[in-house]
Amino acid sequence: MMRLFDIVLFDAGEGLAKKLGFYNLVRIGTRFPSSSLLTASSEHELFKSANNPSVKCIVIDKNMVNGVVAGKLADIKKPMLINANSVVTEDRGETMRNIGSLKRSISRTKFKSTDIGLASLAKDANELFSCAQLVEIAKLIGIDENAERRALSAIGAAYAEKE
């Protein structure tokens, strides 16, 4: 059975991970330095830092899902994630626009099924998604279920050597 992980920015505790369907929640900031998670807000920043050996996972902004990013990052063997909290917002209309936009971008680009997934990157318990929710959101934007599960598993593999 595949062990699935999510990335959080607060101390969630092991029990919460199990309730949400994850093997564990990787907390950035304590055991894992924030420099191990590249949160790129521009293509320049992404291309400059993606090959840094201290970077374990790459989080790309929902607006950066395009052919240029897909082509340049095709050879990088690190989990590439979209922050699910930037896709699903309190405003239903904005959420639907985000989903539609990502679905069009993913279908038009060279992202392969193993290139990209979603993670919650929650700052507190209110921002967490269950494993099933992340898989369903991924399917809505055009990432198949197996690819999302591989992305959630890759998070654990990326951070495994420190555990």
Contact map, one row per residue, 1 for C-alpha under 8 A:
1110000000000000000000000000000000000000000000000000000000000000000000000000000000000000000000000000000000000000000000000000000000000000000000000000000000000000000
1111000000000000000000000000000000000000000000000000000000000000000000000000000000000000000000000000000000000000000000000000000000000000000000000000100010000000000
1111100000000000000001100000000000000000000000000000000000000000000000000000000000000000000000000000000000000000000000000000000000000000000000000000000010010000000
0111110000000000000011110000000000000000000000000000000000000000000000000000000000000000000000000000000000000000000000000000000000100000000000000000100110110000000
0011111000000000000001111100000000000000000000000000000000000000000000000000000000000000000000000000000000000000000000000000000000000000000000000000000111110000000
0001111100000000000001011100000000000000000000000000000000000000000000000000000000000000000000000000000000000000000000111000000000000000000000000000000100100000000
0000111110000000000000001111000000000000000000000000000000000000000000000000000000000000000000000000000000000000000000111100000000000000000000000000000000100000000
0000011111110000000000001111000000000000000000000000000000000000000000000000000000000000000000000000000000000000000000011111000000000000000000000000000000000000000
0000001111100000000000000011100000000000000000000000000000000000000000000000000000000000000000000000000000000000000000001111000000000000000000000000000000000000000
0000000111110000000000000011100000000000000000000000000000000000000000000000000000000000000000000000000000000000000000000111000000000000000000000000000000000000000
0000000111111000000000000010000000000000000000000000000000000000000000000000000000000000000000000000000000000000000000000000000000000000000000000000000000000000000
0000000101111101100000001010000000000000000000000000000000000000000000000000000000000000000000000000000000000000000000000001100000000000000000000000000000000000000
0000000000111111100000001000000000000000000000000000000000000000000000000000000000000000000000000000000000000000000000000000000000000000000000000000000000000000000
0000000000011111110000011000000000000000000000000000000000000000000000000000000000000000000000000000000000000000000000000000000000000000000000000000000000000000000
0000000000001111111000000000000000000000000000000000000000000000000000000000000000000000000000000000000000000000000000000000000000000000000000000000000000000000000
0000000000011111111100000000000000000000000000000000000000000000000000000000000000000000000000000000000000000000000000000000000000000000000000000000000000000000000
0000000000011111111111111000000000000000000000000000000000000000000000000000000000000000000000000000000000000000000000000000000000000000000000000000000000000000000
0000000000000111111111110000000000000000000000000000000000000000000000000000000000000000000000000000000000000000000000000000000000000000000000000000000000000000000
0000000000000011111111000000000000000000000000000000000000000000000000000000000000000000000000000000000000000000000000000000000000000000000000000000000000000000000
0000000000000001111111000000000000000000000000000000000000000000000000000000000000000000000000000000000000000000000000000000000011100000000000000000000000000000000
0001000000000000111111100000000000000000000000000000000000000000000000000000000000000000000000000000000000000000000000000000000001110000000000000000000000000000000
0011110000000000111111111000000000000000000000000000000000000000000000000000000000000000000000000000000000000000000000000000000001100000000000000000000000000000000
0011100000000000110011111000000000000000000000000000000000000000000000000000000000000000000000000000000000000000000000000000000000000000000000000000000000000000000
0001110000000100110001111100000000000000000000000000000000000000000000000000000000000000000000000000000000000000000000000000000000000000000000000000000000000000000
0000111100011100100001111110000000000000000000000000000000000000000000000000000000000000000000000000000000000000000000000000000000000000000000000000000000000000000
0000111100000000000000011111000000000000000000000000000000000000000000000000000000000000000000000000000000000000000000000000000000000000000000000000000000010010000
0000001111110000000000001111111100000000000000000000000000000000000000000000000000000000000000000000000000000000000000000000000000000000000000000000000000000000000
0000001111000000000000000111111111001000000000000000000000000000000000000000000000000000000000000000000000000000000000000000000000000000000000000000000000000000000
0000000011000000000000000011111111000000000000000000000000000000000000000000000000000000000000000000000000000000000000000000000000000000000000000000000000000000000
0000000000000000000000000011111110000000000000000000000000000000000000000000000000000000000000000000000000000000000000000000000000000000000000000000000000000000000
0000000000000000000000000011111110000000000000000000000000000000000000000000000000000000000000000000000000000000000000000000000000000000000000000000000000000000000
0000000000000000000000000011111111010000000000000000000000000000000000000000000000000000000000000000000000000000000000000000000000000000000000000000000000000010000
0000000000000000000000000001111111111000000000000000000000000000000000000000000000000000000000000000000000000000000000000000000000000000000000000000000000000000000
0000000000000000000000000001100111111000000000000000000000000000000000000000000000000000000000000000000000000000000000000000000000000000000000000000000000000000000
0000000000000000000000000000000011111100000000000000011000000000000000000000000000000000000000000000000000000000000000000000000000000000000000000000000000000000000
0000000000000000000000000000000111111100000000000000011110000000000000000000000000000000000000000000000000000000000000000000000000000000000000000000000000000000000
0000000000000000000000000001000011111110000000000000001111100000000000000000000000000000000000000000000000000000000000000000000000000000000000000000000000000000000
0000000000000000000000000000000000111111000001001100001111100000000000000000000000000000000000000000000000000000000000000000000000000000000000000000000000000000000
0000000000000000000000000000000000001111100000000000000001111000000000000000000000000000000000000000000000000000000000000000000000000000000000000000000000000000000
0000000000000000000000000000000000000111111011000000000001111000000000000000000000000000000000000000000000000000000000000000000000000000000000000000000000000000000
0000000000000000000000000000000000000011111011000000000000011001000000000000000000000000000000000000000000000000000000000000000000000000000000000000000000000000000
0000000000000000000000000000000000000001111111000000000000001001000000000000000000000000000000000000000000000000000000000000000000000000000000000000000000000000000
0000000000000000000000000000000000000001111111100000000000000001000010000000000000000000000000000000000000000000000000000000000000000000000000000000000000000000000
0000000000000000000000000000000000000000011111110000000000000000000000000000000000000000000000000000000000000000000000000000000000000000000000000000000000000000000
0000000000000000000000000000000000000001111111111000000000000000000000000000000000000000000000000000000000000000000000000000000000000000000000000000000000000000000
0000000000000000000000000000000000000101111111111100000000010000000000000000000000000000000000000000000000000000000000000000000000000000000000000000000000000000000
0000000000000000000000000000000000000000001111111110000000000000000000011000000000000000000000000000000000000000000000000000000000000000000000000000000000000000000
0000000000000000000000000000000000000000000111111110000000000000000000000000000000000000000000000000000000000000000000000000000000000000000000000000000000000000000
0000000000000000000000000000000000000100000011111111001000000000000000000000000000000000000000000000000000000000000000000000000000000000000000000000000000000000000
0000000000000000000000000000000000000100000001111111001001000000000000000001000000000000000000000000000000000000000000000000000000000000000000000000000000000000000
0000000000000000000000000000000000000000000000111111101000000000000000000001000000000000000000000000000000000000000000000000000000000000000000000000000000000000000
0000000000000000000000000000000000000000000000001111111000000000000000000000000000000000000000000000000000000000000000000000000000000000000000000000000000000000000
0000000000000000000000000000000000000000000000000011111100000000000000000000000000000000000000000000000000000000000000000000000000000000000000000000000000000000000
0000000000000000000000000000000000110000000000000001111100000000000000000000000000000000000000000000000000000000000000000000000000000000000000000000000000000000000
0000000000000000000000000000000000111100000000001111111111000000000000000000000000000000000000000000000000000000000000000000000000000000000000000000000000000000000
0000000000000000000000000000000000011100000000000000111111000000000000000000011000000000000000000000000000000000000000000000000000000000000000000000000000000110000
0000000000000000000000000000000000011100000000000000001111100000000000000000011110000000000000000000000000000000000000000000000000000000000000000000000000100100000
0000000000000000000000000000000000001111000000000100001111110000000000000000011110000000000000000000000000000000000000000000000000000000000000000000000000000000000
0000000000000000000000000000000000001111000000000000000011111000000000000000000111100000000000000000000000000000000000000000000000000000000000000000000000000000000
0000000000000000000000000000000000000011100001000000000001111101100000000000000111100000000000000000000000000000000000000000000000000000000000000000000000000000000
0000000000000000000000000000000000000011110000000000000000111111100000000000000001100000000000000000000000000000000000000000000000000000000000000000000000000000000
0000000000000000000000000000000000000000000000000000000000011111100000000000000001100110000000000100010000000000000000000000000000000000000000000000000000000000000
0000000000000000000000000000000000000000000000000000000000001111110000000000000000000000000000000000010000000000000000000000000000000000000000000000000000000000000
0000000000000000000000000000000000000000111000000000000000011111110010000000000000000000000000000000000000000000000000000000000000000000000000000000000000000000000
0000000000000000000000000000000000000000000000000000000000011111111011000000000000000000000000000000010011001000000000000000000000000000000000000000000000000000000
0000000000000000000000000000000000000000000000000000000000000011111111000000000000000000000000000000000011011000000000000000000000000000000000000000000000000000000
0000000000000000000000000000000000000000000000000000000000000000111111100000000000000000000000000000000000011110000000000000000000000000000000000000000000000000000
0000000000000000000000000000000000000000000000000000000000000000011111110000000000000000000000000000000000000000000000000000000000000000000000000000000000000000000
0000000000000000000000000000000000000000001000000000000000000001111111111000000000000000000000000000000000000000000000000000000000000000000000000000000000000000000
0000000000000000000000000000000000000000000000000000000000000000111111111100000000000000000000000000000000001110000000000000000000000000000000000000000000000000000
0000000000000000000000000000000000000000000000000000000000000000001111111100000000000000000000000000000000000110000000000000000000000000000000000000000000000000000
0000000000000000000000000000000000000000000000100000000000000000000111111110000000000000000000000000000000000000000000000000000000000000000000000000000000000000000
0000000000000000000000000000000000000000000000100000000000000000000011111111000000000000000000000000000000000000000000000000000000000000000000000000000000000000000
0000000000000000000000000000000000000000000000000000000000000000000001111111000000000000000000000000000000000010001000000000000000000000000000000000000000000000000
0000000000000000000000000000000000000000000000000000000000000000000000011111100000000000000000000000000000000000000000000000000000000000000000000000000000000000000
0000000000000000000000000000000000000000000000000110000000000000000000001111110000000000000000000000000000000000000000000000000000000000000000000000000000000000000
0000000000000000000000000000000000000000000000000000000000000000000000000011111000000000000000000000000000000000000000000000000000000000000000000000000000000000000
0000000000000000000000000000000000000000000000000000000111000000000000000001111100000000000000000000000000000000000000000000000000000000000000000000000001000100000
0000000000000000000000000000000000000000000000000000000111000000000000000000111110000000000000000000000000000000001110000000000000000000000000000000001001100100000
0000000000000000000000000000000000000000000000000000000011110000000000000000011111000000000000000000000000000000001110000000000000000000000000000000001000000000000
0000000000000000000000000000000000000000000000000000000011110000000000000000001111100000000000000000000000000000000111100000000000000000000000000000001000000000000
0000000000000000000000000000000000000000000000000000000000111100000000000000000111110100000000000000000000000000000111100000000000000000000000000000000000000000000
0000000000000000000000000000000000000000000000000000000000111100000000000000000011111110000000000000000000000000000001111000000000000000000000000000000000000000000
0000000000000000000000000000000000000000000000000000000000000000000000000000000001111111000000000000000000000000000001111000000000000100000000000000000000000000000
0000000000000000000000000000000000000000000000000000000000000000000000000000000000111111100000000000000000000000000000011100001000000000000000000000000000000000000
0000000000000000000000000000000000000000000000000000000000000100000000000000000001111111100000000000000000000000000000000000000000000000000000000000000000000000000
0000000000000000000000000000000000000000000000000000000000000100000000000000000000111111100000100110000000000000000000000000000000000000000000000000000000000000000
0000000000000000000000000000000000000000000000000000000000000000000000000000000000011111110000100100000000000000000000000000000000000000000000000000000000000000000
0000000000000000000000000000000000000000000000000000000000000000000000000000000000001111111101100000000000000000000000000000000000000000000000000000000000000000000
0000000000000000000000000000000000000000000000000000000000000000000000000000000000000001111100100000000000000000000000000000000000000000000000000000000000000000000
0000000000000000000000000000000000000000000000000000000000000000000000000000000000000000111111100000000000000000000000000000000000000000000000000000000000000000000
0000000000000000000000000000000000000000000000000000000000000000000000000000000000000000111111110000000000000000000000000000000000000000000000000000000000000000000
0000000000000000000000000000000000000000000000000000000000000000000000000000000000000000001111111000000000000000000000000000000000000000000000000000000000000000000
0000000000000000000000000000000000000000000000000000000000000000000000000000000000000000101111111100000000000000000000000000000000000000000000000000000000000000000
0000000000000000000000000000000000000000000000000000000000000000000000000000000000000011111111111110000000000000000000000000000000000000000000000000000000000000000
0000000000000000000000000000000000000000000000000000000000000000000000000000000000000000000111111111000000000000000000000000000000000000000000000000000000000000000
0000000000000000000000000000000000000000000000000000000000000000000000000000000000000000000011111111100000000000000000000000000000000000000000000000000000000000000
0000000000000000000000000000000000000000000000000000000000000100000000000000000000000011000001111111110000000000000000000000000000000000000000000000000000000000000
0000000000000000000000000000000000000000000000000000000000000000000000000000000000000010000000111111111000000000000000000000000000000000000110000000000000000000000
0000000000000000000000000000000000000000000000000000000000000000000000000000000000000000000000011111111100000000000000000000000000000000000010000000000000000000000
0000000000000000000000000000000000000000000000000000000000000000000000000000000000000000000000001111111110000000000000000000000000000000000000000000000000000000000
0000000000000000000000000000000000000000000000000000000000000110100000000000000000000000000000000111111111000000000000000000000000000000000011000000000000000000000
0000000000000000000000000000000000000000000000000000000000000000000000000000000000000000000000000011111111100000000000000000000000000000000111000000000000000000000
0000000000000000000000000000000000000000000000000000000000000000000000000000000000000000000000000001111111110000000000000000000000000000000010000000000000000000000
0000000000000000000000000000000000000000000000000000000000000000110000000000000000000000000000000000111111111000000000000000000000000000000000000000000000000000000
0000000000000000000000000000000000000000000000000000000000000000110000000000000000000000000000000000011111111110000000000000000000000000000011100000000000000000000
0000000000000000000000000000000000000000000000000000000000000000000000000000000000000000000000000000001111111000000000000000000000000000000001000000000000000000000
0000000000000000000000000000000000000000000000000000000000000000011000000000000000000000000000000000000111111100000000000000000000000000000000000000000000000000000
0000000000000000000000000000000000000000000000000000000000000000111001000000000000000000000000000000000011111110000000000000000000000000000000000000000000000000000
0000000000000000000000000000000000000000000000000000000000000000001001100000000000000000000000000000000001011111000000000000000000000000000000000000000000000000000
0000000000000000000000000000000000000000000000000000000000000000001001100100000000000000000000000000000001001111111100000000000000000000000000000000000000000000000
0000000000000000000000000000000000000000000000000000000000000000000000000000000000000000000000000000000000000111111100000000000000000000000000000000000000000000000
0000000000000000000000000000000000000000000000000000000000000000000000000000000000000000000000000000000000000011111100000000000000000000000000110010000000000000000
0000000000000000000000000000000000000000000000000000000000000000000000000000000000000000000000000000000000000011111100000000000000000000000000000011011000000000000
0000000000000000000000000000000000000000000000000000000000000000000000000100001100000000000000000000000000000011111110000000000000000000000000000010001000000000000
0000000000000000000000000000000000000000000000000000000000000000000000000000001111000000000000000000000000000011111111000000000000000000000000100011001000000000000
0000000000000000000000000000000000000000000000000000000000000000000000000000001111000000000000000000000000000000001111100000000000000000010000100011001100000000000
0000000000000000000000000000000000000000000000000000000000000000000000000000000011110000000000000000000000000000000111110000000000000100010000000001001100000000000
0000011000000000000000000000000000000000000000000000000000000000000000000000000011110000000000000000000000000000000011111000000000000100000000000000000100000000000
0000011100000000000000000000000000000000000000000000000000000000000000000000000000111000000000000000000000000000000001111100001110000100000000000000000000000000000
0000011110000000000000000000000000000000000000000000000000000000000000000000000000111000000000000000000000000000000000111110001100000000000000000000000000000000000
0000001111000000000000000000000000000000000000000000000000000000000000000000000000001000000000000000000000000000000000011111111100000000000000000000000000000000000
0000000111000000000000000000000000000000000000000000000000000000000000000000000000000000000000000000000000000000000000001111101000000000000000000000000000000000000
0000000111010000000000000000000000000000000000000000000000000000000000000000000000000000000000000000000000000000000000000111111100000000000000000000000000000000000
0000000000010000000000000000000000000000000000000000000000000000000000000000000000000000000000000000000000000000000000000111111100000000000000000000000000000000000
0000000000000000000000000000000000000000000000000000000000000000000000000000000000000000000000000000000000000000000000000101111100000000000000000000000000000000000
0000000000000000000000000000000000000000000000000000000000000000000000000000000000001000000000000000000000000000000000011111111110000000000000000000000000000000000
0000000000000000000000000000000000000000000000000000000000000000000000000000000000000000000000000000000000000000000000011101111111000000000000000000000000000000000
0000000000000000000100000000000000000000000000000000000000000000000000000000000000000000000000000000000000000000000000010000001111101100000000000000000000000000000
0000000000000000000111000000000000000000000000000000000000000000000000000000000000000000000000000000000000000000000000000000000111111100000000000000000000000000000
0001000000000000000111000000000000000000000000000000000000000000000000000000000000000000000000000000000000000000000000000000000011111110000000000000000000000000000
0000000000000000000010000000000000000000000000000000000000000000000000000000000000000000000000000000000000000000000000000000000001111111000000000000000000000000000
0000000000000000000000000000000000000000000000000000000000000000000000000000000000000000000000000000000000000000000000000000000011111111100000000000000000000000000
0000000000000000000000000000000000000000000000000000000000000000000000000000000000010000000000000000000000000000000001110000000011111111110000000001000000000000000
0000000000000000000000000000000000000000000000000000000000000000000000000000000000000000000000000000000000000000000000000000000000111111111000001001100000000000000
0000000000000000000000000000000000000000000000000000000000000000000000000000000000000000000000000000000000000000000000000000000000011111111100001000000000000000000
0000000000000000000000000000000000000000000000000000000000000000000000000000000000000000000000000000000000000000000000000000000000001111111110000000000000000000000
0000000000000000000000000000000000000000000000000000000000000000000000000000000000000000000000000000000000000000000011000000000000000111111111111001000000000000000
0000000000000000000000000000000000000000000000000000000000000000000000000000000000000000000000000000000000000000000000000000000000000011111111111000000000000000000
0000000000000000000000000000000000000000000000000000000000000000000000000000000000000000000000000010001000000000000000000000000000000001111111100000000000000000000
0000000000000000000000000000000000000000000000000000000000000000000000000000000000000000000000000011011101000000000000000000000000000000111111100000000000000000000
0000000000000000000000000000000000000000000000000000000000000000000000000000000000000000000000000000011001100000000000000000000000000000011111110000000000000000000
0000000000000000000000000000000000000000000000000000000000000000000000000000000000000000000000000000000001000000100110000000000000000000011111111011000000000000000
0000000000000000000000000000000000000000000000000000000000000000000000000000000000000000000000000000000000000000100000000000000000000000011001111111000000000000000
0000000000000000000000000000000000000000000000000000000000000000000000000000000000000000000000000000000000000000000000000000000000000011011000111111100000000000000
0000000000000000000000000000000000000000000000000000000000000000000000000000000000000000000000000000000000000000000000000000000000000000000000011111110000000000000
0000000000000000000000000000000000000000000000000000000000000000000000000000000000000000000000000000000000000000111110000000000000000000000000111111111000000000000
0000000000000000000000000000000000000000000000000000000000000000000000000000000000000000000000000000000000000000010111000000000000000110010000111111111100000000000
0101000000000000000000000000000000000000000000000000000000000000000000000000000000000000000000000000000000000000000000000000000000000010000000001111111110000000000
0000000000000000000000000000000000000000000000000000000000000000000000000000000000000000000000000000000000000000010000000000000000000000000000000111111111000000000
0000000000000000000000000000000000000000000000000000000000000000000000000000001110000000000000000000000000000000011111000000000000000000000000000011111111100000000
0001110000000000000000000000000000000000000000000000000000000000000000000000000000000000000000000000000000000000000011100000000000000000000000000001111111110000000
0111100000000000000000000000000000000000000000000000000000000000000000000000000000000000000000000000000000000000000000000000000000000000000000000000111111111000000
0000100000000000000000000000000000000000000000000000000000000000000000000000011000000000000000000000000000000000000000000000000000000000000000000000011111111100000
0001111000000000000000000000000000000000000000000000000010000000000000000000001000000000000000000000000000000000000000000000000000000000000000000000001111111110000
0011100000000000000000000100000000000000000000000000000000000000000000000000000000000000000000000000000000000000000000000000000000000000000000000000000111111111000
0000000000000000000000000000000000000000000000000000000000000000000000000000000000000000000000000000000000000000000000000000000000000000000000000000000011111111100
0000000000000000000000000000000000000000000000000000000110000000000000000000011000000000000000000000000000000000000000000000000000000000000000000000000001111111100
0000000000000000000000000100000100000000000000000000000100000000000000000000000000000000000000000000000000000000000000000000000000000000000000000000000000111111111
0000000000000000000000000000000000000000000000000000000000000000000000000000000000000000000000000000000000000000000000000000000000000000000000000000000000011111111
0000000000000000000000000000000000000000000000000000000000000000000000000000000000000000000000000000000000000000000000000000000000000000000000000000000000001111111
0000000000000000000000000000000000000000000000000000000000000000000000000000000000000000000000000000000000000000000000000000000000000000000000000000000000000011111
0000000000000000000000000000000000000000000000000000000000000000000000000000000000000000000000000000000000000000000000000000000000000000000000000000000000000011111
